[in-house]
């Protein structure tokens, strides 16, 4: 099954959050729905640390989701 891992990131100075595609089965064949659900938090922490825009403490991961299929990002939403 094709899976997309999506992170919802929020900036501490705003109530607006954005979505970012972290990875998908197309980019990494080891990504499965089960691996996303079980080990997603550790992978997201590493992704955030390696990503230059979201590395600062001003951004936090509000939640993440394992989406079956190809996911289209939502530009921005309020929490």
ABEGO torsion letter per residue (X at the ends): XBBBBBBBBBBAABABBBBBBABBAAABAABBAAAAAAAAAAAAAAAAAABAAAABAABBBABBBBBBEBBBBBABBBX
